[in-house]
Amino acid sequence: MNSLYLNTKQAANLLNVSVATIYRWTSERRIKTRKHGGRNIYYKPDLEAWSKNSGKPPFNY
């Protein structure tokens, strides 16, 4: 998978929150997700933009 796409655990690490929080935000449609093989994947630039706009700092790799 392209490094621009993250799984749930990677998205949680990027946003410095728990996996449960990512699931909750996904179900509340607060963050964008895509389905790939029945799993949620997250586009890293979308998460970074969302984080910047929401005031939550992203985790730097």
N, C-alpha and C positions, 0 to 999 in steps of 0.2 A: 504494500500500500504506500502511496506517495506520502512523504513526510509532511505535506500540507494538511493531511487528514489525520485526525487523532481518534483513538478509541476513548471510551468513557474515562478510564483511569488516567490517560494522558491529558485529557481535557481538565480533569479535576486537579492534576498537578500544575497545569498551566495557570489555572485560575486560583490556585492555592485554597481549594475547598475540598470537601469530602465527595466521594463517589455518590453517596446518597443525595447530596445537594445538587449534583449534576442531574441525577434522575428526576429530582423534584422540579428543578428549573425547566428541564425538558418537558415534563408532563404539564407544567404551567405555561409552556410555550414562551418562556422568557429568553431562551437561547435557541438558535437554529440548529437543527440536526438533519442528517440525511440517513437513509437506510441503505445498508450494504450487506446482503446476505442475511437479512433479518436482524442485523445489529445496528445500533446507532453509531454513526461516525460524525465527527465535528470538523468543520473547515477552520483551520487555525486562524487565518486572517479574519474570519467572522467573529471568532471568540475574542481575538485581540481588540477588534473594533468595539464589540459589545462591552468588553471590560473597560476600555477607555471612556466610553460614554456613560457607563454606570458608576464610574469612580472606583472600581475595584481593580487594584494593580495586578497585572499578570505576573506570573512566576517567570523569571528569566532563566533560560537554559544555560 
